[in-house]
Amino acid sequence: LQFVGEMQGESWLCRGNPEDGKAIWFQLRDGAIIGAAALNNGREVRVLRKLIQSGRAMSEEALCDEGVAL
């Protein structure tokens, strides 16, 4: 389990299924990702850092859809 960014936003979203052993939880503020927790998703941590630094908002549907690239 790896954490990046802040963990005190307005809401959490989950991408993937933790029961399958792989998931990402996003912490949002004003629609932008401010933090994330990655379970067995180490490759995505670098991308998550860049998304957090950019302050760019993504739709909740896109964040939760594993078919959409981060």
Z-matrix of the N, CA and C atoms (Angstrom, degrees):
N
C 1 1.454
C 2 1.518 1 108.02
N 3 1.331 2 116.24 1 123.85
C 4 1.464 3 121.73 2 179.80
C 5 1.523 4 109.22 3 -122.06
N 6 1.334 5 115.06 4 139.33
C 7 1.458 6 121.68 5 179.35
C 8 1.522 7 109.47 6 -113.84
N 9 1.325 8 116.10 7 146.10
C 10 1.457 9 121.53 8 175.58
C 11 1.532 10 108.01 9 -145.43
N 12 1.322 11 116.52 10 138.23
C 13 1.454 12 121.17 11 178.41
C 14 1.512 13 113.43 12 80.25
N 15 1.331 14 115.13 13 -158.74
C 16 1.464 15 122.98 14 -177.37
C 17 1.527 16 110.79 15 -88.98
N 18 1.317 17 115.34 16 152.63
C 19 1.457 18 120.37 17 178.73
C 20 1.526 19 111.79 18 -116.43
N 21 1.339 20 117.43 19 19.66
C 22 1.463 21 120.82 20 -177.66
C 23 1.519 22 111.29 21 -125.01
N 24 1.299 23 117.07 22 62.58
C 25 1.457 24 121.21 23 178.35
C 26 1.515 25 111.37 24 -100.45
N 27 1.321 26 115.63 25 -161.39
C 28 1.459 27 122.15 26 -176.99
C 29 1.519 28 112.97 27 -87.19
N 30 1.322 29 116.79 28 -32.58
C 31 1.462 30 119.23 29 -175.25
C 32 1.523 31 110.76 30 -156.06
N 33 1.323 32 114.83 31 161.33
C 34 1.460 33 122.65 32 177.23
C 35 1.520 34 109.18 33 -113.91
N 36 1.326 35 115.84 34 142.87
C 37 1.458 36 122.60 35 170.98
C 38 1.519 37 107.80 36 -126.74
N 39 1.320 38 116.31 37 149.59
C 40 1.466 39 119.99 38 179.58
C 41 1.522 40 109.81 39 -120.02
N 42 1.327 41 115.22 40 134.61
C 43 1.468 42 123.54 41 175.50
C 44 1.520 43 106.12 42 -114.65
N 45 1.307 44 117.39 43 122.82
C 46 1.455 45 120.68 44 -177.83
C 47 1.519 46 111.21 45 94.75
N 48 1.326 47 115.09 46 -175.43
C 49 1.459 48 121.14 47 -178.11
C 50 1.521 49 109.40 48 -123.71
N 51 1.328 50 118.04 49 111.54
C 52 1.463 51 120.27 50 -179.41
C 53 1.530 52 112.97 51 -58.17
N 54 1.328 53 116.77 52 -29.18
C 55 1.465 54 119.92 53 179.23
C 56 1.525 55 111.57 54 -66.24
N 57 1.327 56 116.76 55 -23.09
C 58 1.466 57 121.40 56 176.12
C 59 1.526 58 111.63 57 -86.05
N 60 1.343 59 116.11 58 -2.66
C 61 1.460 60 120.60 59 176.26
C 62 1.514 61 115.21 60 88.10
N 63 1.347 62 117.33 61 9.87
C 64 1.462 63 119.89 62 -178.76
C 65 1.528 64 108.94 63 -149.00
N 66 1.341 65 116.08 64 121.21
C 67 1.465 66 119.89 65 -179.13
C 68 1.523 67 109.87 66 -162.70
N 69 1.318 68 114.80 67 162.22
C 70 1.466 69 122.06 68 172.24
C 71 1.520 70 107.28 69 -131.48
N 72 1.322 71 116.09 70 131.46
C 73 1.460 72 122.20 71 173.68
C 74 1.514 73 107.27 72 -107.18
N 75 1.329 74 116.11 73 130.16
C 76 1.456 75 122.34 74 179.93
C 77 1.517 76 109.28 75 -105.49
N 78 1.303 77 116.77 76 137.35
C 79 1.458 78 123.29 77 173.40
C 80 1.523 79 106.67 78 -105.30
N 81 1.336 80 117.19 79 123.83
C 82 1.458 81 121.99 80 -174.04
C 83 1.522 82 112.36 81 -114.51
N 84 1.322 83 114.22 82 150.30
C 85 1.466 84 122.14 83 170.10
C 86 1.526 85 106.66 84 -143.71
N 87 1.317 86 116.52 85 123.36
C 88 1.471 87 122.08 86 -178.01
C 89 1.527 88 111.81 87 53.51
N 90 1.326 89 117.01 88 36.03
C 91 1.453 90 121.97 89 177.10
C 92 1.517 91 115.72 90 82.40
N 93 1.333 92 117.19 91 -6.62
C 94 1.470 93 120.80 92 -179.89
C 95 1.527 94 109.89 93 -102.62
N 96 1.320 95 116.05 94 147.48
C 97 1.464 96 121.18 95 177.14
C 98 1.524 97 108.41 96 -74.34
N 99 1.322 98 116.70 97 124.94
C 100 1.467 99 120.16 98 176.56
C 101 1.522 100 111.41 99 -113.32
N 102 1.332 101 116.99 100 -12.61
C 103 1.450 102 120.78 101 179.22
C 104 1.515 103 110.05 102 -166.11
N 105 1.326 104 115.21 103 164.35
C 106 1.455 105 119.83 104 179.54
C 107 1.520 106 109.79 105 -157.63
N 108 1.318 107 114.37 106 154.04
C 109 1.457 108 122.32 107 172.76
C 110 1.524 109 106.12 108 -124.72
N 111 1.319 110 116.47 109 127.26
C 112 1.461 111 121.38 110 -176.30
C 113 1.525 112 109.77 111 -115.95
N 114 1.318 113 116.41 112 121.68
C 115 1.459 114 123.17 113 177.40
C 116 1.524 115 108.02 114 -101.20
N 117 1.329 116 116.18 115 113.03
C 118 1.468 117 122.25 116 -179.03
C 119 1.528 118 112.11 117 53.08
N 120 1.323 119 116.16 118 38.86
C 121 1.462 120 123.36 119 178.95
C 122 1.518 121 109.91 120 -133.09
N 123 1.312 122 116.82 121 43.76
C 124 1.456 123 121.60 122 -175.84
C 125 1.514 124 114.29 123 -56.43
N 126 1.319 125 117.62 124 -32.81
C 127 1.471 126 120.85 125 -179.54
C 128 1.521 127 112.04 126 -64.10
N 129 1.314 128 116.97 127 -27.55
C 130 1.463 129 120.80 128 -177.31
C 131 1.528 130 112.92 129 -83.41
N 132 1.330 131 118.56 130 -12.78
C 133 1.464 132 121.21 131 -175.34
C 134 1.525 133 111.36 132 -60.96
N 135 1.310 134 118.63 133 -41.49
C 136 1.472 135 121.40 134 178.54
C 137 1.533 136 110.32 135 -61.31
N 138 1.316 137 116.74 136 -43.88
C 139 1.462 138 121.37 137 178.38
C 140 1.527 139 110.10 138 -64.04
N 141 1.328 140 116.50 139 -41.42
C 142 1.464 141 120.50 140 179.13
C 143 1.521 142 111.31 141 -61.67
N 144 1.325 143 117.10 142 -41.49
C 145 1.474 144 120.33 143 177.46
C 146 1.530 145 110.92 144 -58.75
N 147 1.331 146 116.22 145 -44.19
C 148 1.466 147 120.28 146 -179.92
C 149 1.528 148 111.46 147 -65.23
N 150 1.328 149 116.78 148 -40.23
C 151 1.461 150 119.95 149 177.91
C 152 1.524 151 111.12 150 -63.44
N 153 1.318 152 116.49 151 -41.95
C 154 1.465 153 120.89 152 179.17
C 155 1.524 154 109.90 153 -63.67
N 156 1.321 155 117.22 154 -45.48
C 157 1.467 156 121.10 155 -178.98
C 158 1.523 157 112.23 156 -64.90
N 159 1.317 158 117.44 157 -32.83
C 160 1.466 159 120.99 158 -178.08
C 161 1.523 160 112.20 159 -71.81
N 162 1.330 161 116.93 160 -28.11
C 163 1.458 162 120.44 161 -177.15
C 164 1.517 163 113.35 162 71.20
N 165 1.321 164 115.80 163 9.51
C 166 1.465 165 121.50 164 -177.82
C 167 1.530 166 110.93 165 -73.19
N 168 1.309 167 116.24 166 134.44
C 169 1.466 168 120.67 167 177.03
C 170 1.526 169 109.49 168 -84.25
N 171 1.324 170 115.59 169 144.11
C 172 1.462 171 122.27 170 173.16
C 173 1.516 172 107.19 171 -127.59
N 174 1.310 173 116.81 172 152.28
C 175 1.461 174 119.20 173 179.46
C 176 1.526 175 109.46 174 -67.12
N 177 1.319 176 115.49 175 149.37
C 178 1.461 177 120.24 176 178.41
C 179 1.519 178 110.46 177 -61.49
N 180 1.328 179 116.69 178 -36.67
C 181 1.462 180 120.82 179 179.42
C 182 1.525 181 110.87 180 -61.73
N 183 1.334 182 116.98 181 -43.71
C 184 1.467 183 120.97 182 -179.81
C 185 1.522 184 111.12 183 -66.35
N 186 1.327 185 117.12 184 -40.65
C 187 1.463 186 120.01 185 -179.77
C 188 1.523 187 111.62 186 -63.53
N 189 1.321 188 117.10 187 -36.96
C 190 1.463 189 120.88 188 -176.95
C 191 1.526 190 113.22 189 -83.65
N 192 1.319 191 117.75 190 -15.91
C 193 1.462 192 122.60 191 -176.22
C 194 1.526 193 110.42 192 -87.86
N 195 1.327 194 116.49 193 111.35
C 196 1.465 195 120.80 194 -179.72
C 197 1.525 196 112.49 195 -65.81
N 198 1.315 197 117.77 196 -15.88
C 199 1.457 198 121.86 197 177.96
C 200 1.522 199 113.16 198 -80.20
N 201 1.331 200 116.87 199 -11.23
C 202 1.463 201 122.10 200 179.44
C 203 1.521 202 108.48 201 -100.47
N 204 1.326 203 116.37 202 124.38
C 205 1.469 204 120.34 203 -179.77
C 206 1.520 205 110.24 204 -67.91
N 207 1.328 206 114.92 205 142.02
C 208 1.457 207 119.43 206 174.85
C 209 1.505 208 108.67 207 -76.52
